[in-house]
Amino acid sequence: MARVCQVTGKMPIGGNKVSHSNIKTKRRFLPNLQKKKFYLAEEDKWITLKLSTEAIRTINKNGLYSVVKELRARGEKI
């Protein structure tokens, strides 16, 4: 699976590493992804999601079931 958050869609972006002498070389900024298991009480099953830490906060705020409904509406298989 790619380095992409299943909820927010965050993925690696490119940028420059800048040295003390101001020499620029290409680098990648990777999202802070975590594999997290959640218990979906409405369906009585466990699901594993690959999430950014921002997405974990979103789930805590909005609730797991509402986030899962949005994912399924987008066509994501869970």
Secondary structure, DSSP 4 states (H G I P E B T S, - for coil): --S--TTT----EEEEEE-TT--EEEEEE---EEEEEEEETTTTEEEEEEEEHHHHHHHHHH-HHHHHHHHHHTT---
